[in-house]
């Protein structure tokens, strides 16, 4: 997978997480709003950094950033799915 494609996907997941957290978590689960916005913002920033050529490099020396990107994107995706499940209820 190309770095810019990966970064664009992370950016989209991060921004979607922020949007869902602001819209849904504030009404159904107010305590998760800050967590969702924070996690989404971090993932979006990491995605933007990857698009610009920084950040995730699985074959280089930046493996710690790669681990943070993977765990951050999984956390943000989990929050996004949680928000969507509450929206469907």
Backbone as XML, in Angstrom:
<?xml version="1.0"?>
<chain id="A" units="angstrom">
  <residue number="1" name="UNK">
    <atom name="N" x="0.846" y="-1.171" z="0.000"/>
    <atom name="CA" x="0.000" y="0.000" z="0.000"/>
    <atom name="C" x="0.897" y="1.241" z="0.000"/>
  </residue>
  <residue number="2" name="UNK">
    <atom name="N" x="0.563" y="2.179" z="-0.810"/>
    <atom name="CA" x="1.334" y="3.410" z="-0.918"/>
    <atom name="C" x="1.138" y="4.276" z="0.325"/>
  </residue>
  <residue number="3" name="UNK">
    <atom name="N" x="2.176" y="5.014" z="0.707"/>
    <atom name="CA" x="2.125" y="5.824" z="1.923"/>
    <atom name="C" x="1.037" y="6.889" z="1.861"/>
  </residue>
  <residue number="4" name="UNK">
    <atom name="N" x="0.859" y="7.519" z="0.707"/>
    <atom name="CA" x="-0.166" y="8.565" z="0.622"/>
    <atom name="C" x="-1.569" y="7.969" z="0.695"/>
  </residue>
  <residue number="5" name="UNK">
    <atom name="N" x="-1.757" y="6.768" z="0.154"/>
    <atom name="CA" x="-3.056" y="6.102" z="0.260"/>
    <atom name="C" x="-3.350" y="5.761" z="1.706"/>
  </residue>
  <residue number="6" name="UNK">
    <atom name="N" x="-2.360" y="5.216" z="2.392"/>
    <atom name="CA" x="-2.508" y="4.877" z="3.807"/>
    <atom name="C" x="-2.815" y="6.129" z="4.619"/>
  </residue>
  <residue number="7" name="UNK">
    <atom name="N" x="-2.074" y="7.191" z="4.366"/>
    <atom name="CA" x="-2.286" y="8.445" z="5.099"/>
    <atom name="C" x="-3.647" y="9.047" z="4.821"/>
  </residue>
  <residue number="8" name="UNK">
    <atom name="N" x="-4.094" y="8.969" z="3.579"/>
    <atom name="CA" x="-5.421" y="9.494" z="3.236"/>
    <atom name="C" x="-6.512" y="8.711" z="3.948"/>
  </residue>
  <residue number="9" name="UNK">
    <atom name="N" x="-6.349" y="7.405" z="4.041"/>
    <atom name="CA" x="-7.322" y="6.581" z="4.767"/>
    <atom name="C" x="-7.357" y="6.928" z="6.241"/>
  </residue>
  <residue number="10" name="UNK">
    <atom name="N" x="-6.182" y="7.110" z="6.839"/>
    <atom name="CA" x="-6.124" y="7.505" z="8.249"/>
    <atom name="C" x="-6.768" y="8.871" z="8.463"/>
  </residue>
  <residue number="11" name="UNK">
    <atom name="N" x="-6.501" y="9.786" z="7.557"/>
    <atom name="CA" x="-7.080" y="11.124" z="7.656"/>
    <atom name="C" x="-8.603" y="11.045" z="7.593"/>
  </residue>
  <residue number="12" name="UNK">
    <atom name="N" x="-9.127" y="10.233" z="6.700"/>
    <atom name="CA" x="-10.584" y="10.086" z="6.573"/>
    <atom name="C" x="-11.185" y="9.453" z="7.825"/>
  </residue>
  <residue number="13" name="UNK">
    <atom name="N" x="-10.553" y="8.401" z="8.359"/>
    <atom name="CA" x="-11.060" y="7.756" z="9.576"/>
    <atom name="C" x="-11.004" y="8.721" z="10.748"/>
  </residue>
  <residue number="14" name="UNK">
    <atom name="N" x="-9.919" y="9.485" z="10.847"/>
    <atom name="CA" x="-9.800" y="10.447" z="11.947"/>
    <atom name="C" x="-10.857" y="11.529" z="11.891"/>
  </residue>
  <residue number="15" name="UNK">
    <atom name="N" x="-11.072" y="12.095" z="10.721"/>
    <atom name="CA" x="-12.076" y="13.155" z="10.593"/>
    <atom name="C" x="-13.487" y="12.614" z="10.805"/>
  </residue>
  <residue number="16" name="UNK">
    <atom name="N" x="-13.753" y="11.401" z="10.330"/>
    <atom name="CA" x="-15.063" y="10.788" z="10.556"/>
    <atom name="C" x="-15.283" y="10.524" z="12.045"/>
  </residue>
  <residue number="17" name="UNK">
    <atom name="N" x="-14.231" y="10.104" z="12.742"/>
    <atom name="CA" x="-14.345" y="9.862" z="14.180"/>
    <atom name="C" x="-14.652" y="11.144" z="14.926"/>
  </residue>
  <residue number="18" name="UNK">
    <atom name="N" x="-13.979" y="12.235" z="14.558"/>
    <atom name="CA" x="-14.254" y="13.527" z="15.189"/>
    <atom name="C" x="-15.699" y="13.947" z="14.942"/>
  </residue>
  <residue number="19" name="UNK">
    <atom name="N" x="-16.165" y="13.806" z="13.712"/>
    <atom name="CA" x="-17.534" y="14.208" z="13.370"/>
    <atom name="C" x="-18.562" y="13.391" z="14.141"/>
  </residue>
  <residue number="20" name="UNK">
    <atom name="N" x="-18.384" y="12.070" z="14.181"/>
    <atom name="CA" x="-19.332" y="11.216" z="14.893"/>
    <atom name="C" x="-19.280" y="11.492" z="16.391"/>
  </residue>
  <residue number="21" name="UNK">
    <atom name="N" x="-18.075" y="11.704" z="16.921"/>
    <atom name="CA" x="-17.952" y="11.978" z="18.354"/>
    <atom name="C" x="-18.654" y="13.276" z="18.723"/>
  </residue>
  <residue number="22" name="UNK">
    <atom name="N" x="-18.493" y="14.298" z="17.912"/>
    <atom name="CA" x="-19.148" y="15.572" z="18.204"/>
    <atom name="C" x="-20.664" y="15.465" z="18.078"/>
  </residue>
  <residue number="23" name="UNK">
    <atom name="N" x="-21.130" y="14.704" z="17.106"/>
    <atom name="CA" x="-22.563" y="14.602" z="16.860"/>
    <atom name="C" x="-23.250" y="13.601" z="17.786"/>
  </residue>
  <residue number="24" name="UNK">
    <atom name="N" x="-22.682" y="12.400" z="17.893"/>
    <atom name="CA" x="-23.387" y="11.307" z="18.558"/>
    <atom name="C" x="-23.017" y="11.132" z="20.016"/>
  </residue>
  <residue number="25" name="UNK">
    <atom name="N" x="-21.714" y="11.139" z="20.321"/>
    <atom name="CA" x="-21.312" y="10.859" z="21.690"/>
    <atom name="C" x="-21.789" y="11.951" z="22.649"/>
  </residue>
  <residue number="26" name="UNK">
    <atom name="N" x="-21.917" y="13.182" z="22.165"/>
    <atom name="CA" x="-22.369" y="14.268" z="23.031"/>
    <atom name="C" x="-23.787" y="14.065" z="23.516"/>
  </residue>
  <residue number="27" name="UNK">
    <atom name="N" x="-24.598" y="13.344" z="22.748"/>
    <atom name="CA" x="-25.980" y="13.143" z="23.146"/>
    <atom name="C" x="-26.185" y="11.820" z="23.870"/>
  </residue>
  <residue number="28" name="UNK">
    <atom name="N" x="-25.532" y="10.772" z="23.413"/>
    <atom name="CA" x="-25.754" y="9.449" z="24.005"/>
    <atom name="C" x="-24.745" y="9.112" z="25.109"/>
  </residue>
  <residue number="29" name="UNK">
    <atom name="N" x="-23.483" y="9.376" z="24.858"/>
    <atom name="CA" x="-22.435" y="9.037" z="25.824"/>
    <atom name="C" x="-21.535" y="10.271" z="25.988"/>
  </residue>
  <residue number="30" name="UNK">
    <atom name="N" x="-21.950" y="11.224" z="26.801"/>
    <atom name="CA" x="-21.189" y="12.487" z="26.886"/>
    <atom name="C" x="-19.734" y="12.317" z="27.304"/>
  </residue>
  <residue number="31" name="UNK">
    <atom name="N" x="-19.432" y="11.312" z="28.111"/>
    <atom name="CA" x="-18.051" y="11.139" z="28.570"/>
    <atom name="C" x="-17.107" y="10.738" z="27.458"/>
  </residue>
  <residue number="32" name="UNK">
    <atom name="N" x="-17.630" y="10.120" z="26.412"/>
    <atom name="CA" x="-16.768" y="9.684" z="25.322"/>
    <atom name="C" x="-16.531" y="10.755" z="24.268"/>
  </residue>
  <residue number="33" name="UNK">
    <atom name="N" x="-17.216" y="11.887" z="24.374"/>
    <atom name="CA" x="-17.045" y="12.925" z="23.360"/>
    <atom name="C" x="-15.600" y="13.404" z="23.292"/>
  </residue>
  <residue number="34" name="UNK">
    <atom name="N" x="-15.028" y="13.733" z="24.430"/>
    <atom name="CA" x="-13.636" y="14.186" z="24.464"/>
    <atom name="C" x="-12.675" y="13.127" z="23.979"/>
  </residue>
  <residue number="35" name="UNK">
    <atom name="N" x="-12.927" y="11.882" z="24.380"/>
    <atom name="CA" x="-12.063" y="10.774" z="23.950"/>
    <atom name="C" x="-12.148" y="10.594" z="22.439"/>
  </residue>
  <residue number="36" name="UNK">
    <atom name="N" x="-13.371" y="10.635" z="21.908"/>
    <atom name="CA" x="-13.554" y="10.464" z="20.467"/>
    <atom name="C" x="-12.925" y="11.582" z="19.664"/>
  </residue>
  <residue number="37" name="UNK">
    <atom name="N" x="-13.113" y="12.820" z="20.129"/>
    <atom name="CA" x="-12.519" y="13.965" z="19.423"/>
    <atom name="C" x="-11.002" y="13.900" z="19.508"/>
  </residue>
  <residue number="38" name="UNK">
    <atom name="N" x="-10.477" y="13.578" z="20.687"/>
    <atom name="CA" x="-9.022" y="13.490" z="20.852"/>
    <atom name="C" x="-8.408" y="12.389" z="20.001"/>
  </residue>
  <residue number="39" name="UNK">
    <atom name="N" x="-9.000" y="11.188" z="20.048"/>
    <atom name="CA" x="-8.472" y="10.075" z="19.258"/>
    <atom name="C" x="-8.589" y="10.358" z="17.767"/>
  </residue>
  <residue number="40" name="UNK">
    <atom name="N" x="-9.724" y="10.921" z="17.361"/>
    <atom name="CA" x="-9.900" y="11.250" z="15.944"/>
    <atom name="C" x="-8.916" y="12.296" z="15.470"/>
  </residue>
  <residue number="41" name="UNK">
    <atom name="N" x="-8.669" y="13.293" z="16.311"/>
    <atom name="CA" x="-7.724" y="14.349" z="15.938"/>
    <atom name="C" x="-6.311" y="13.798" z="15.810"/>
  </residue>
  <residue number="42" name="UNK">
    <atom name="N" x="-5.919" y="12.925" z="16.737"/>
    <atom name="CA" x="-4.571" y="12.332" z="16.673"/>
    <atom name="C" x="-4.426" y="11.486" z="15.415"/>
  </residue>
  <residue number="43" name="UNK">
    <atom name="N" x="-5.433" y="10.667" z="15.121"/>
    <atom name="CA" x="-5.366" y="9.818" z="13.926"/>
    <atom name="C" x="-5.347" y="10.676" z="12.663"/>
  </residue>
  <residue number="44" name="UNK">
    <atom name="N" x="-6.158" y="11.747" z="12.645"/>
    <atom name="CA" x="-6.167" y="12.639" z="11.480"/>
    <atom name="C" x="-4.813" y="13.311" z="11.295"/>
  </residue>
  <residue number="45" name="UNK">
    <atom name="N" x="-4.191" y="13.741" z="12.385"/>
    <atom name="CA" x="-2.863" y="14.366" z="12.283"/>
    <atom name="C" x="-1.813" y="13.367" z="11.806"/>
  </residue>
  <residue number="46" name="UNK">
    <atom name="N" x="-1.892" y="12.132" z="12.301"/>
    <atom name="CA" x="-0.953" y="11.114" z="11.835"/>
    <atom name="C" x="-1.174" y="10.804" z="10.353"/>
  </residue>
  <residue number="47" name="UNK">
    <atom name="N" x="-2.435" y="10.801" z="9.933"/>
    <atom name="CA" x="-2.725" y="10.598" z="8.513"/>
    <atom name="C" x="-2.181" y="11.720" z="7.657"/>
  </residue>
  <residue number="48" name="UNK">
    <atom name="N" x="-2.367" y="12.953" z="8.134"/>
    <atom name="CA" x="-1.836" y="14.106" z="7.402"/>
    <atom name="C" x="-0.315" y="14.050" z="7.333"/>
  </residue>
  <residue number="49" name="UNK">
    <atom name="N" x="0.316" y="13.664" z="8.437"/>
    <atom name="CA" x="1.775" y="13.540" z="8.432"/>
    <atom name="C" x="2.229" y="12.472" z="7.436"/>
  </residue>
  <residue number="50" name="UNK">
    <atom name="N" x="1.489" y="11.368" z="7.349"/>
    <atom name="CA" x="1.845" y="10.315" z="6.384"/>
    <atom name="C" x="1.680" y="10.793" z="4.952"/>
  </residue>
  <residue number="51" name="UNK">
    <atom name="N" x="0.612" y="11.553" z="4.690"/>
    <atom name="CA" x="0.400" y="12.089" z="3.345"/>
    <atom name="C" x="1.540" y="13.033" z="2.965"/>
  </residue>
  <residue number="52" name="UNK">
    <atom name="N" x="2.021" y="13.808" z="3.930"/>
    <atom name="CA" x="3.091" y="14.772" z="3.658"/>
    <atom name="C" x="4.479" y="14.136" z="3.628"/>
  </residue>
  <residue number="53" name="UNK">
    <atom name="N" x="4.554" y="12.829" z="3.927"/>
    <atom name="CA" x="5.841" y="12.145" z="3.832"/>
    <atom name="C" x="6.519" y="11.884" z="5.151"/>
  </residue>
  <residue number="54" name="UNK">
    <atom name="N" x="5.849" y="12.141" z="6.253"/>
    <atom name="CA" x="6.410" y="11.870" z="7.582"/>
    <atom name="C" x="5.609" y="10.743" z="8.215"/>
  </residue>
  <residue number="55" name="UNK">
    <atom name="N" x="6.067" y="10.261" z="9.349"/>
    <atom name="CA" x="5.246" y="9.318" z="10.097"/>
    <atom name="C" x="5.504" y="7.879" z="9.758"/>
  </residue>
  <residue number="56" name="UNK">
    <atom name="N" x="4.464" y="7.168" z="9.407"/>
    <atom name="CA" x="4.489" y="5.716" z="9.304"/>
    <atom name="C" x="5.467" y="5.246" z="8.235"/>
  </residue>
  <residue number="57" name="UNK">
    <atom name="N" x="6.442" y="4.464" z="8.656"/>
    <atom name="CA" x="7.423" y="3.886" z="7.743"/>
    <atom name="C" x="7.773" y="2.493" z="8.264"/>
  </residue>
  <residue number="58" name="UNK">
    <atom name="N" x="7.024" y="1.471" z="7.869"/>
    <atom name="CA" x="7.210" y="0.146" z="8.458"/>
    <atom name="C" x="8.573" y="-0.474" z="8.165"/>
  </residue>
  <residue number="59" name="UNK">
    <atom name="N" x="9.220" y="-0.031" z="7.103"/>
    <atom name="CA" x="10.499" y="-0.631" z="6.746"/>
    <atom name="C" x="11.682" y="0.233" z="7.165"/>
  </residue>
  <residue number="60" name="UNK">
    <atom name="N" x="11.415" y="1.386" z="7.738"/>
    <atom name="CA" x="12.492" y="2.291" z="8.140"/>
    <atom name="C" x="12.753" y="2.228" z="9.628"/>
  </residue>
  <residue number="61" name="UNK">
    <atom name="N" x="13.284" y="3.322" z="10.140"/>
    <atom name="CA" x="13.642" y="3.388" z="11.552"/>
    <atom name="C" x="12.513" y="3.927" z="12.412"/>
  </residue>
  <residue number="62" name="UNK">
    <atom name="N" x="11.382" y="4.226" z="11.822"/>
    <atom name="CA" x="10.293" y="4.878" z="12.540"/>
    <atom name="C" x="9.220" y="3.876" z="12.956"/>
  </residue>
  <residue number="63" name="UNK">
    <atom name="N" x="9.622" y="2.755" z="13.505"/>
    <atom name="CA" x="8.653" y="1.694" z="13.822"/>
    <atom name="C" x="7.761" y="2.051" z="14.992"/>
  </residue>
  <residue number="64" name="UNK">
    <atom name="N" x="8.242" y="2.846" z="15.961"/>
    <atom name="CA" x="7.407" y="3.243" z="17.092"/>
    <atom name="C" x="6.216" y="4.067" z="16.607"/>
  </residue>
  <residue number="65" name="UNK">
    <atom name="N" x="6.453" y="4.958" z="15.681"/>
    <atom name="CA" x="5.361" y="5.743" z="15.109"/>
    <atom name="C" x="4.384" y="4.813" z="14.394"/>
  </residue>
  <residue number="66" name="UNK">
    <atom name="N" x="4.887" y="3.790" z="13.725"/>
    <atom name="CA" x="4.019" y="2.827" z="13.063"/>
    <atom name="C" x="3.111" y="2.111" z="14.044"/>
  </residue>
  <residue number="67" name="UNK">
    <atom name="N" x="3.655" y="1.726" z="15.198"/>
    <atom name="CA" x="2.843" y="1.071" z="16.230"/>
    <atom name="C" x="1.771" y="2.028" z="16.743"/>
  </residue>
  <residue number="68" name="UNK">
    <atom name="N" x="2.139" y="3.285" z="16.980"/>
    <atom name="CA" x="1.167" y="4.271" z="17.442"/>
    <atom name="C" x="0.078" y="4.508" z="16.412"/>
  </residue>
  <residue number="69" name="UNK">
    <atom name="N" x="0.443" y="4.535" z="15.152"/>
    <atom name="CA" x="-0.541" y="4.724" z="14.083"/>
    <atom name="C" x="-1.521" y="3.556" z="14.054"/>
  </residue>
  <residue number="70" name="UNK">
    <atom name="N" x="-1.002" y="2.338" z="14.151"/>
    <atom name="CA" x="-1.875" y="1.170" z="14.083"/>
    <atom name="C" x="-2.829" y="1.141" z="15.275"/>
  </residue>
  <residue number="71" name="UNK">
    <atom name="N" x="-2.307" y="1.301" z="16.489"/>
    <atom name="CA" x="-3.178" y="1.265" z="17.660"/>
    <atom name="C" x="-4.118" y="2.462" z="17.703"/>
  </residue>
  <residue number="72" name="UNK">
    <atom name="N" x="-3.637" y="3.616" z="17.278"/>
    <atom name="CA" x="-4.498" y="4.799" z="17.243"/>
    <atom name="C" x="-5.623" y="4.656" z="16.245"/>
  </residue>
  <residue number="73" name="UNK">
    <atom name="N" x="-5.326" y="4.104" z="15.083"/>
    <atom name="CA" x="-6.376" y="3.942" z="14.078"/>
    <atom name="C" x="-7.386" y="2.888" z="14.508"/>
  </residue>
  <residue number="74" name="UNK">
    <atom name="N" x="-6.941" y="1.839" z="15.186"/>
    <atom name="CA" x="-7.876" y="0.830" z="15.688"/>
    <atom name="C" x="-8.779" y="1.435" z="16.763"/>
  </residue>
  <residue number="75" name="UNK">
    <atom name="N" x="-8.198" y="2.243" z="17.666"/>
    <atom name="CA" x="-9.000" y="2.888" z="18.712"/>
    <atom name="C" x="-10.016" y="3.849" z="18.106"/>
  </residue>
  <residue number="76" name="UNK">
    <atom name="N" x="-9.583" y="4.646" z="17.144"/>
    <atom name="CA" x="-10.495" y="5.593" z="16.510"/>
    <atom name="C" x="-11.593" y="4.869" z="15.744"/>
  </residue>
  <residue number="77" name="UNK">
    <atom name="N" x="-11.244" y="3.789" z="15.065"/>
    <atom name="CA" x="-12.249" y="3.030" z="14.337"/>
    <atom name="C" x="-13.256" y="2.406" z="15.303"/>
  </residue>
  <residue number="78" name="UNK">
    <atom name="N" x="-12.779" y="1.925" z="16.444"/>
    <atom name="CA" x="-13.691" y="1.386" z="17.460"/>
    <atom name="C" x="-14.647" y="2.439" z="17.977"/>
  </residue>
  <residue number="79" name="UNK">
    <atom name="N" x="-14.150" y="3.642" z="18.219"/>
    <atom name="CA" x="-15.024" y="4.729" z="18.653"/>
    <atom name="C" x="-16.017" y="5.096" z="17.567"/>
  </residue>
  <residue number="80" name="UNK">
    <atom name="N" x="-15.571" y="5.088" z="16.328"/>
    <atom name="CA" x="-16.451" y="5.395" z="15.205"/>
    <atom name="C" x="-17.581" y="4.361" z="15.107"/>
  </residue>
  <residue number="81" name="UNK">
    <atom name="N" x="-17.246" y="3.087" z="15.226"/>
    <atom name="CA" x="-18.260" y="2.038" z="15.170"/>
    <atom name="C" x="-19.215" y="2.150" z="16.363"/>
  </residue>
  <residue number="82" name="UNK">
    <atom name="N" x="-18.687" y="2.451" z="17.546"/>
    <atom name="CA" x="-19.538" y="2.626" z="18.726"/>
    <atom name="C" x="-20.535" y="3.758" z="18.510"/>
  </residue>
  <residue number="83" name="UNK">
    <atom name="N" x="-20.061" y="4.872" z="17.966"/>
    <atom name="CA" x="-20.951" y="5.993" z="17.695"/>
    <atom name="C" x="-22.013" y="5.651" z="16.677"/>
  </residue>
  <residue number="84" name="UNK">
    <atom name="N" x="-21.630" y="4.925" z="15.623"/>
    <atom name="CA" x="-22.602" y="4.537" z="14.604"/>
    <atom name="C" x="-23.614" y="3.545" z="15.151"/>
  </residue>
  <residue number="85" name="UNK">
    <atom name="N" x="-23.186" y="2.650" z="16.025"/>
    <atom name="CA" x="-24.131" y="1.703" z="16.631"/>
    <atom name="C" x="-25.148" y="2.433" z="17.503"/>
  </residue>
  <residue number="86" name="UNK">
    <atom name="N" x="-24.707" y="3.437" z="18.230"/>
    <atom name="CA" x="-25.640" y="4.208" z="19.045"/>
    <atom name="C" x="-26.569" y="5.055" z="18.167"/>
  </residue>
  <residue number="87" name="UNK">
    <atom name="N" x="-26.083" y="5.480" z="17.013"/>
    <atom name="CA" x="-26.944" y="6.257" z="16.108"/>
    <atom name="C" x="-28.039" y="5.380" z="15.528"/>
  </residue>
  <residue number="88" name="UNK">
    <atom name="N" x="-27.746" y="4.105" z="15.315"/>
    <atom name="CA" x="-28.726" y="3.193" z="14.723"/>
    <atom name="C" x="-29.828" y="2.818" z="15.724"/>
  </residue>
  <residue number="89" name="UNK">
    <atom name="N" x="-29.483" y="2.796" z="17.017"/>
    <atom name="CA" x="-30.465" y="2.393" z="18.039"/>
    <atom name="C" x="-31.703" y="3.235" z="18.015"/>
  </residue>
</chain>
